Amino acid sequence: VVTCLIFSHGRIISASDDHSIHIYSPSTGDLVRSLRGHEGGVWALAASKDILVSGSTDRTVRIWDLETGKCTHVFGGHTSTVRCLAIVKPEWVDVEQEGGGFTKEKWPKRALIVTGSRDHTLRVWTLPRPGEPEFKCFGADDGEVDPTDVCDAEENPYHRVHLEGHDHAVRALAARGRTLVSGSYDCSVRIWDIITGQCKWVLTGHTQKVYSVVLDPIRNQACSGSMDGSVRVWNLHTGQLIHVLAGHTSLVGLLGMSPSHLVSAAADSTLRIWHPDTGELQHTLMAHTGAITCFQHDEFKVLSGSDGNLKMWDIRDGTVVRDLLTGITGVWQVVFEGRWCVAASNRSDTTVLDVWDFAKEEDEEWVGEPSGGMYDEDGFSEAEDEDEDVMGTRRIRRMFMDMPMASVDGDGDGDGDGSGDGEDAEDADAMDQDLLVDSDTEGSGVVDVIEIDDEGPPDRGPGLVASSSHAGVIEAVEALPDDVEGVGASRWAPTARANSSSERLTRVSASSTSKRTTTTTQMQMQDAPPFGQRTLPSTDETPTRPRPRGMRRR
């Protein structure tokens, strides 16, 4: 199963329950590099330029240099699966003053990592800069050592705050500035100050587990989705409930926020678009026949995956624009950024990454709007206030002067499930993807690799070249023709129409009628066992999860 999929600074980054992370080039389809070190399935990713942060069932957080593929840091401290994480970059935010009123301040002073775990807690870490001392908790590369026995987070100079309060697994988080919102299986949502570690509000009202949360910094709101079928909107300053958005009939496992739209996706096979100011239901997207497994949206479109197909919708009127994938076993993940769209799906015993290039020739530098509304600046900027960051930069310098360098390892107990005990087994209920496949299951070692012929009309741009992936194949999809109409200014998809031999969106699938020369070969994958066939669960067992995403600079 592809558990995470992000697109960051021209890289497709996918993670899997087979412990691996893989990086691809969207323009060539080539596998650029594989990142190995985790001893359990990787269930959380976030990227900032050339830095990748990953969380795993082995209970550790790893930080990677994407240019070299080196694991530079291993953070231990969580005692169960690291299920969600986010990178928090400095930005100007409204801060409430003791005497009343608000002032503009920049928080955090330097970039942070926030992680949430099935151990019921969250942790805040300083995001290491390139060139800062490496830190690997003792035993980090020794699969025989349990990291919970040897990794004391308090000895890690990059560790800042341990947030305790939830009574069950932390399933989702979102963070901006100095505000963190967490959703838990204890049915509550908590609002934290990630600088002081103070829990500002405990938001109660959901009657079942909370699976998804988003922050709306424009309106100072947080939204949460639950297995009780409701979406709740909360005021960050007062902790008051603003709206209860009713309509879904089962688990709301996914939420997305853009400046003008709140989108919820549920196991009832629908997506709903809400007005974030009024809570008014604007559109109900009802064309899927199974649980929604993934989606992403912006101001123009929604892409959603379910029951073997991937659909594109016009967010402004709620209509289907086109089917991008049909007739496959299941769609695990979808992500788009700028000109690129990537989907991870399963077909014929192979997990495939489909890549679309929707830009025109003149759009070579087209970036598009970022997910979450915040562009990823160049990693670390001079704007970060090192001198004001007492808990971060100064502490790191002081502790590294006082302690021997921990250059070792311990990425996990190797059990691959991150359960730790019987209680964690209950935490991983049927709504999670990690129960669908055993992380340690070995494949046959043989996958289909599809190479797509580049020849075609001389006026078109070059197609992508297919290449083998960690789980199967990455499949090429050409750019759309210049003359087709898209969804608003985003130009993401042509209007629905009959297939034509002249249509330049070409792919190999059961639904494609385009004529194209293909070659199928068998090859042995030495370092990446393929997936066996994964069928999507029933509506009551939808795999749902938050998806941290990398941002891009305008």
C-alpha positions as CSV (number, residue, x, y, z in Angstrom):
1,V,0.0,0.0,0.0
2,V,1.2,3.5,-0.8
3,T,0.6,5.1,2.5
4,C,1.9,8.7,1.7
5,L,2.3,10.6,-1.5
6,I,3.6,14.2,-1.8
7,F,4.9,16.4,-4.5
8,S,7.6,18.9,-3.4
9,H,10.1,21.0,-5.4
10,G,9.9,18.9,-8.6
11,R,10.0,15.6,-6.8
12,I,7.4,12.8,-6.4
13,I,7.9,11.3,-3.0
14,S,6.0,8.1,-2.0
15,A,6.1,6.0,1.1
16,S,4.9,2.5,1.7
17,D,4.0,0.0,4.4
18,D,7.1,-2.0,3.2
19,H,9.3,0.4,5.1
20,S,10.5,2.2,2.0
21,I,10.4,5.8,0.7
22,H,11.0,6.5,-3.0
23,I,11.7,9.6,-5.0
24,Y,10.8,10.0,-8.7
25,S,11.3,12.6,-11.4
26,P,7.9,13.7,-12.8
27,S,9.4,14.7,-16.1
28,T,11.1,11.4,-16.9
29,G,9.4,8.9,-14.6
30,D,12.8,7.7,-13.3
31,L,13.3,6.5,-9.8
32,V,15.8,9.0,-8.5
33,R,16.6,7.4,-5.2
34,S,15.3,5.1,-2.5
35,L,15.5,6.0,1.2
36,R,15.9,3.0,3.5
37,G,16.3,2.9,7.3
38,H,12.9,2.6,8.8
39,E,12.1,-0.7,10.4
40,G,8.4,-0.3,10.0
41,G,5.8,1.0,7.6
42,V,6.1,4.7,6.9
43,W,2.8,6.5,7.6
44,A,3.7,10.2,7.6
45,L,5.7,12.5,5.4
46,A,6.4,16.2,5.1
47,A,9.0,18.0,3.0
48,S,10.6,21.4,2.9
49,K,12.8,22.0,-0.1
50,D,15.7,19.5,0.2
51,I,14.6,18.1,3.6
52,L,12.2,15.3,4.2
53,V,10.7,14.2,7.5
54,S,9.2,10.8,7.9
55,G,7.3,9.0,10.7
56,S,6.9,5.2,11.0
57,T,5.4,2.3,12.9
58,D,9.0,1.8,14.2
59,R,8.2,4.7,16.5
60,T,10.9,7.0,15.2
61,V,11.1,10.2,13.2
62,R,13.8,10.4,10.5
63,I,15.1,13.4,8.7
64,W,16.6,13.0,5.2
65,D,18.7,15.0,2.8
66,L,16.8,14.7,-0.5
67,E,19.9,15.7,-2.5
68,T,22.1,12.9,-1.2
69,G,19.5,10.4,0.2
70,K,21.3,10.4,3.5
71,C,19.4,10.0,6.8
72,T,20.9,12.8,8.9
73,H,18.8,12.5,12.1
74,V,16.8,9.9,13.9
75,F,14.6,11.1,16.7
76,G,13.2,8.7,19.2
77,G,10.8,9.3,22.1
78,H,7.4,8.2,20.9
79,T,6.4,4.8,22.3
80,S,4.1,3.8,19.5
81,T,3.5,4.5,15.8
82,V,4.2,8.0,14.6
83,R,0.9,8.5,12.7
84,C,0.9,12.1,11.6
85,L,3.4,15.0,11.4
86,A,3.8,18.5,9.9
87,I,6.6,21.0,9.3
88,V,5.7,24.4,10.7
89,K,7.5,27.4,9.1
90,P,7.8,30.9,10.5
91,E,5.0,33.3,9.5
92,W,3.3,36.4,10.7
93,V,0.4,35.6,12.9
94,D,-2.1,37.4,15.3
95,V,-1.1,36.8,18.9
96,E,-3.5,37.7,21.7
97,Q,-2.1,40.0,24.4
98,E,-2.7,39.6,28.1
99,G,-4.4,43.0,28.3
100,G,-6.7,42.2,25.3
101,G,-6.3,42.8,21.6
102,F,-3.9,41.2,19.1
103,T,-0.5,42.1,17.7
104,K,1.3,40.7,14.7
105,E,4.3,38.5,15.6
106,K,6.3,36.0,13.7
107,W,6.1,32.4,14.9
108,P,7.8,30.0,15.2
109,K,11.1,31.8,15.3
110,R,12.6,28.9,13.3
111,A,11.1,25.9,11.6
112,L,9.6,23.1,13.7
113,I,8.4,19.6,13.3
114,V,5.2,18.4,15.1
115,T,4.5,14.7,15.4
116,G,1.5,12.8,16.7
117,S,1.5,9.2,17.8
118,R,-0.7,6.3,18.9
119,D,1.0,6.7,22.3
120,H,-1.6,9.4,22.9
121,T,0.9,12.3,22.8
122,L,2.4,14.8,20.4
123,R,6.0,16.1,20.3
124,V,7.5,19.3,19.0
125,W,11.1,19.3,17.5
126,T,13.4,21.9,16.0
127,L,13.8,21.2,12.3
128,P,17.6,20.8,11.9
129,R,19.2,23.0,9.3
130,P,21.7,21.7,6.8
131,G,25.1,21.7,8.5
132,E,23.9,21.5,12.0
133,P,25.2,18.5,14.0
134,E,23.6,15.2,13.2
135,F,21.7,13.4,16.0
136,K,20.7,9.7,15.9
137,C,19.2,8.2,19.0
138,F,21.3,5.4,20.4
139,G,20.6,2.1,18.7
140,A,19.0,3.9,15.7
141,D,20.5,1.6,13.0
142,D,20.4,-1.6,15.1
143,G,17.2,-3.5,14.3
144,E,17.8,-5.6,17.4
145,V,17.3,-2.6,19.7
146,D,13.9,-1.3,20.7
147,P,14.1,2.5,20.3
148,T,11.8,3.1,23.2
149,D,14.4,1.5,25.5
150,V,17.3,3.6,24.4
151,C,15.9,6.9,23.0
152,D,15.2,9.5,25.6
153,A,13.8,12.5,23.8
154,E,15.0,14.8,26.6
155,E,18.6,14.0,25.7
156,N,17.9,15.2,22.1
157,P,18.9,18.8,21.7
158,Y,16.3,19.1,18.9
159,H,13.4,18.1,21.1
160,R,11.3,20.9,22.5
161,V,8.0,20.0,24.0
162,H,6.1,16.9,24.9
163,L,2.3,17.4,24.6
164,E,0.3,15.2,26.9
165,G,-3.5,15.2,27.5
166,H,-5.2,13.0,25.0
167,D,-6.5,9.7,26.3
168,H,-6.2,7.7,23.1
169,A,-4.3,7.7,19.8
170,V,-3.6,11.0,18.1
171,R,-4.9,10.5,14.6
172,A,-4.6,13.9,12.9
173,L,-2.9,17.2,13.3
174,A,-2.5,20.6,11.6
175,A,-0.2,23.5,12.6
176,R,0.4,27.1,11.6
177,G,2.4,29.8,13.4
178,R,2.3,28.8,17.1
179,T,-1.1,27.1,16.9
180,L,-1.5,23.3,16.8
181,V,-4.8,21.4,16.5
182,S,-4.9,17.7,17.2
183,G,-7.7,15.1,16.7
184,S,-7.8,11.9,18.7
185,Y,-9.6,8.6,19.0
186,D,-10.7,9.9,22.4
187,C,-13.3,11.9,20.5
188,S,-11.8,15.2,21.4
189,V,-9.9,18.0,19.6
190,R,-7.2,20.0,21.4
191,I,-5.8,23.4,20.6
192,W,-2.2,23.8,21.7
193,D,0.4,26.6,21.9
194,I,3.4,24.7,20.4
195,I,5.9,27.2,21.8
196,T,4.9,26.9,25.5
197,G,3.3,23.5,25.2
198,Q,0.1,24.8,26.8
199,C,-3.2,23.1,25.9
200,K,-5.5,26.2,25.3
201,W,-8.7,24.4,24.6
202,V,-10.2,20.9,24.8
203,L,-13.0,20.8,22.3
204,T,-15.6,18.2,23.0
205,G,-18.8,17.4,21.1
206,H,-17.9,14.6,18.7
207,T,-19.4,11.3,19.9
208,Q,-16.9,9.0,18.1
209,K,-13.3,9.0,17.1
210,V,-11.8,12.1,15.4
211,Y,-10.1,11.2,12.1
212,S,-9.3,14.5,10.4
213,V,-8.5,18.2,11.3
214,V,-7.6,21.3,9.4
215,L,-6.7,24.8,10.3
216,D,-8.3,27.9,8.8
217,P,-5.9,30.7,9.8
218,I,-7.8,33.3,7.7
219,R,-10.9,33.0,9.9
220,N,-9.1,31.8,13.1
221,Q,-11.0,28.5,12.9
222,A,-10.3,24.8,13.2
223,C,-12.4,22.1,11.6
224,S,-12.7,18.4,12.6
225,G,-14.2,15.3,11.0
226,S,-15.3,12.3,13.0
227,M,-16.6,8.7,12.7
228,D,-19.9,10.2,14.0
229,G,-20.5,11.6,10.5
230,S,-20.2,15.3,11.5
231,V,-17.9,18.1,10.7
232,R,-17.4,20.6,13.5
233,V,-16.1,24.2,13.1
234,W,-14.4,25.7,16.2
235,N,-13.2,29.2,17.1
236,L,-9.5,29.1,17.9
237,H,-9.6,32.2,20.2
238,T,-12.5,31.2,22.3
239,G,-12.8,27.5,21.9
240,Q,-16.5,27.9,21.1
241,L,-18.3,25.6,18.6
242,I,-19.3,27.7,15.6
243,H,-21.0,25.2,13.2
244,V,-22.0,21.6,13.1
245,L,-22.0,20.5,9.5
246,A,-24.3,17.6,9.1
247,G,-25.1,15.5,6.1
248,H,-22.6,12.7,5.9
249,T,-23.9,9.4,7.1
250,S,-20.6,7.8,8.1
251,L,-17.0,8.4,8.9
252,V,-15.6,11.8,7.7
253,G,-12.0,10.7,7.3
254,L,-10.7,13.5,5.1
255,L,-10.9,17.3,5.3
256,G,-9.4,20.0,3.1
257,M,-9.3,23.8,3.4
258,S,-8.7,26.4,0.8
259,P,-9.4,30.2,1.0
260,S,-12.9,29.8,-0.3
261,H,-13.9,26.2,0.3
262,L,-14.0,23.6,3.1
263,V,-14.2,20.1,1.6
264,S,-15.1,16.9,3.5
265,A,-14.9,13.3,2.2
266,A,-16.5,10.4,3.8
267,A,-17.1,6.6,3.8
268,D,-20.6,7.3,2.5
269,S,-19.1,7.7,-1.0
270,T,-19.7,11.5,-1.1
271,L,-17.7,14.7,-0.9
272,R,-19.3,17.8,0.4
273,I,-18.3,21.4,-0.3
274,W,-19.0,23.9,2.5
275,H,-18.8,27.7,2.8
276,P,-16.2,28.2,5.5
277,D,-17.8,31.5,6.7
278,T,-21.4,30.4,7.0
279,G,-21.2,26.6,7.1
280,E,-23.6,26.5,4.2
281,L,-23.5,23.4,2.1
282,Q,-22.7,24.5,-1.4
283,H,-22.4,21.2,-3.3
284,T,-22.6,17.4,-2.7
285,L,-20.4,15.4,-5.0
286,M,-22.2,12.1,-5.6
287,A,-20.7,10.0,-8.4
288,H,-18.5,7.6,-6.5
289,T,-20.0,4.2,-5.4
290,G,-17.6,3.5,-2.6
291,A,-15.8,5.1,0.3
292,I,-13.6,8.1,-0.6
293,T,-10.0,7.0,-0.1
294,C,-8.2,10.2,-1.1
295,F,-8.8,13.7,-2.4
296,Q,-7.2,17.1,-2.9
297,H,-8.7,20.4,-4.0
298,D,-8.0,24.0,-4.8
299,E,-10.1,27.0,-5.8
300,F,-11.1,25.4,-9.1
301,K,-11.2,21.7,-8.9
302,V,-11.4,18.6,-6.7
303,L,-9.7,15.3,-7.5
304,S,-11.1,12.3,-5.6
305,G,-10.3,8.6,-5.5
306,S,-12.6,5.7,-4.7
307,D,-13.8,2.3,-5.8
308,G,-11.3,1.9,-8.6
309,N,-11.7,5.4,-10.2
310,L,-10.2,8.8,-10.0
311,K,-12.6,11.7,-10.8
312,M,-12.1,15.4,-11.4
313,W,-14.8,17.9,-10.3
314,D,-15.5,21.5,-10.9
315,I,-15.6,22.9,-7.3
316,R,-17.6,25.9,-8.4
317,D,-20.7,24.0,-9.6
318,G,-20.1,20.5,-8.2
319,T,-20.1,18.8,-11.6
320,V,-17.9,15.9,-12.8
321,V,-15.4,17.2,-15.4
322,R,-13.9,13.8,-16.3
323,D,-12.7,10.5,-15.1
324,L,-8.9,10.3,-14.9
325,L,-8.7,6.7,-13.9
326,T,-11.3,3.9,-14.3
327,G,-11.5,0.2,-14.1
328,I,-8.7,-0.3,-11.6
329,T,-8.6,-2.1,-8.3
330,G,-8.3,1.0,-6.1
331,V,-6.9,4.5,-5.7
332,W,-4.7,4.9,-2.7
333,Q,-3.5,8.5,-3.0
334,V,-3.7,11.5,-5.2
335,V,-1.8,14.8,-5.1
336,F,-1.4,17.7,-7.5
337,E,0.9,20.8,-7.5
338,G,1.2,23.3,-10.3
339,R,1.4,21.5,-13.6
340,W,1.7,18.0,-12.1
341,C,-0.8,15.4,-10.8
342,V,0.2,12.1,-9.4
343,A,-2.1,9.2,-8.3
344,A,-1.1,5.9,-6.7
345,S,-3.4,3.0,-7.6
346,N,-3.5,-0.7,-7.7
347,R,-4.1,-2.9,-10.8
348,S,-3.1,-6.4,-11.8
349,D,-1.1,-7.2,-8.7
350,T,0.9,-4.0,-9.1
351,T,0.8,-0.6,-7.5
352,V,1.2,2.1,-10.1
353,L,1.9,5.8,-10.0
354,D,0.2,7.7,-12.8
355,V,1.6,11.1,-13.7
356,W,-0.2,13.8,-15.6
357,D,1.4,17.0,-16.9
358,F,-1.4,19.6,-17.5
359,A,0.8,22.6,-18.4
360,K,1.1,24.2,-21.8
361,E,4.4,24.7,-23.4
362,E,4.6,28.3,-22.2
363,D,3.9,27.2,-18.6
364,E,7.4,25.8,-18.0
365,E,7.8,27.7,-14.8
366,W,4.2,27.4,-13.7
367,V,4.0,26.5,-10.0
368,G,0.3,26.9,-9.1
369,E,-1.2,27.6,-5.7
370,P,0.2,25.6,-2.8
371,S,-1.8,23.2,-0.7
372,G,-2.7,24.9,2.6
373,G,-2.2,28.3,1.1
374,M,1.4,28.7,2.2
375,Y,4.4,28.6,-0.2
376,D,7.4,26.7,0.8
377,E,10.2,29.2,1.1
378,D,13.7,28.1,0.3
379,G,14.0,25.8,3.3
380,F,15.7,28.1,5.8
381,S,15.7,31.9,5.4
382,E,17.5,34.7,7.0
383,A,14.1,35.8,8.4
384,E,14.3,33.2,11.0
385,D,15.2,34.8,14.3
386,E,18.0,32.6,15.7
387,D,18.8,35.0,18.6
388,E,15.2,35.0,19.8
389,D,14.8,31.2,19.5
390,V,16.0,30.4,23.0
391,M,14.5,26.9,23.0
392,G,15.9,26.1,19.6
393,T,19.2,27.3,18.3
394,R,20.8,28.2,21.6
395,R,19.8,24.9,23.2
396,I,21.1,22.9,20.3
397,R,24.5,24.7,20.4
398,R,24.7,24.3,24.2
399,M,23.8,20.6,24.3
400,F,26.1,19.6,21.6
401,M,29.0,21.3,23.4
402,D,28.1,19.4,26.6
403,M,27.4,15.9,25.2
404,P,29.2,13.3,23.1
405,M,27.7,13.0,19.6
406,A,25.1,10.3,19.4
407,S,25.9,8.8,16.1
408,V,24.0,5.6,16.4
409,D,20.8,4.2,15.5
410,G,17.8,2.3,16.5
411,D,15.1,2.7,14.1
412,G,12.8,0.4,15.7
413,D,12.0,-2.9,17.1
414,G,11.5,-4.4,13.7
415,D,8.0,-5.7,14.6
416,G,6.6,-3.7,11.7
417,D,3.3,-3.0,13.4
418,G,4.1,-0.3,15.9
419,S,1.5,-1.7,18.2
420,G,3.6,-2.1,21.3
421,D,0.8,-3.8,23.2
422,G,-2.7,-4.9,23.0
423,E,-4.1,-1.4,23.5
424,D,-2.4,-0.2,20.3
425,A,-4.0,-3.1,18.4
426,E,-7.3,-1.7,19.4
427,D,-6.2,1.8,18.2
428,A,-5.5,0.5,14.7
429,D,-9.1,-0.2,13.9
430,A,-10.6,-1.2,10.6
431,M,-10.6,2.4,9.3
432,D,-6.8,2.4,8.9
433,Q,-4.9,1.4,5.8
434,D,-2.2,-0.3,8.0
435,L,-4.5,-3.2,8.8
436,L,-5.0,-4.0,5.1
437,V,-1.5,-5.3,4.5
438,D,1.2,-6.8,6.8
439,S,4.1,-4.5,6.6
440,D,6.6,-7.4,6.6
441,T,4.8,-9.4,3.8
442,E,7.3,-10.2,1.1
443,G,6.3,-10.1,-2.6
444,S,7.4,-12.3,-5.5
445,G,10.1,-10.0,-6.6
446,V,8.7,-9.6,-10.1
447,V,6.8,-6.7,-11.4
448,D,5.5,-5.5,-14.7
449,V,7.3,-2.5,-16.1
450,I,5.5,-0.7,-18.9
451,E,7.5,1.5,-21.2
452,I,5.5,4.0,-23.2
453,D,6.5,4.9,-26.7
454,D,7.5,8.6,-27.0
455,E,6.7,8.8,-30.7
456,G,3.7,10.8,-31.7
457,P,2.5,14.0,-33.5
458,P,5.5,16.4,-33.9
459,D,3.5,19.3,-32.4
460,R,3.1,17.8,-29.0
461,G,5.4,18.0,-26.0
462,P,7.3,14.9,-25.1
463,G,5.5,12.3,-23.0
464,L,6.8,10.9,-19.7
465,V,9.0,7.8,-19.7
466,A,7.7,4.9,-17.6
467,S,10.0,3.5,-15.0
468,S,9.8,0.8,-12.4
469,S,8.7,2.0,-8.9
470,H,9.1,0.5,-5.5
471,A,5.7,-1.1,-5.7
472,G,5.3,-1.6,-9.4
473,V,5.4,0.9,-12.3
474,I,5.2,4.6,-12.8
475,E,3.0,5.2,-15.8
476,A,3.5,8.1,-18.2
477,V,0.7,10.4,-19.2
478,E,1.3,13.2,-21.7
479,A,0.4,16.8,-21.5
480,L,-3.1,18.0,-22.5
481,P,-3.6,19.6,-25.8
482,D,-3.4,23.4,-25.9
483,D,-6.9,23.9,-27.3
484,V,-8.9,22.0,-24.7
485,E,-10.9,23.9,-22.1
486,G,-10.0,23.4,-18.5
487,V,-11.5,24.1,-15.1
488,G,-11.2,27.8,-14.8
489,A,-7.8,29.4,-14.8
490,S,-6.2,26.2,-13.5
491,R,-6.4,24.5,-17.0
492,W,-6.4,21.1,-15.3
493,A,-8.7,19.1,-17.5
494,P,-10.6,19.2,-20.8
495,T,-14.3,19.1,-20.7
496,A,-15.8,15.6,-20.8
497,R,-16.1,14.3,-24.3
498,A,-15.9,11.2,-26.4
499,N,-12.5,9.6,-26.8
500,S,-10.6,10.6,-29.9
501,S,-7.5,9.4,-31.6
502,S,-6.3,12.9,-31.6
503,E,-6.7,13.3,-27.8
504,R,-3.3,13.7,-26.3
505,L,-4.1,12.6,-22.8
506,T,-2.9,9.0,-23.3
507,R,-2.5,6.2,-20.8
508,V,-2.6,2.5,-20.5
509,S,-5.8,1.4,-18.7
510,A,-8.9,-0.7,-19.2
511,S,-10.8,2.5,-20.2
512,S,-8.4,3.9,-22.7
513,T,-9.2,3.8,-26.4
514,S,-6.2,5.7,-27.5
515,K,-3.8,3.9,-29.9
516,R,-0.3,3.7,-28.6
517,T,2.6,1.2,-28.9
518,T,3.5,-0.3,-25.5
519,T,6.0,-2.9,-24.4
520,T,5.6,-5.0,-21.3
521,T,8.6,-6.7,-19.8
522,Q,9.4,-8.6,-16.6
523,M,12.3,-7.6,-14.4
524,Q,13.6,-8.6,-11.0
525,M,13.5,-5.8,-8.4
526,Q,16.5,-6.4,-6.2
527,D,15.8,-3.7,-3.6
528,A,12.1,-3.2,-3.8
529,P,9.7,-6.1,-3.5
530,P,6.4,-5.5,-5.3
531,F,3.0,-5.4,-3.6
532,G,0.6,-8.2,-3.9
533,Q,-2.8,-7.3,-5.0
534,R,-4.7,-5.0,-2.6
535,T,-8.4,-4.7,-2.9
536,L,-10.2,-1.8,-1.3
537,P,-12.2,-2.6,1.8
538,S,-15.9,-2.2,2.1
539,T,-17.6,1.1,2.9
540,D,-17.4,0.4,6.6
541,E,-13.6,-0.2,6.4
542,T,-12.3,2.7,4.3
543,P,-8.6,3.5,4.6
544,T,-8.5,7.1,5.5
545,R,-5.6,9.3,6.8
546,P,-4.4,12.9,6.9
547,R,-1.8,13.7,4.3
548,P,0.9,16.2,5.0
549,R,2.0,18.0,2.0
550,G,5.1,19.8,0.9
551,M,4.7,23.5,-0.2
552,R,6.3,25.3,-3.1
553,R,7.6,28.7,-3.6
554,R,5.9,31.0,-6.0
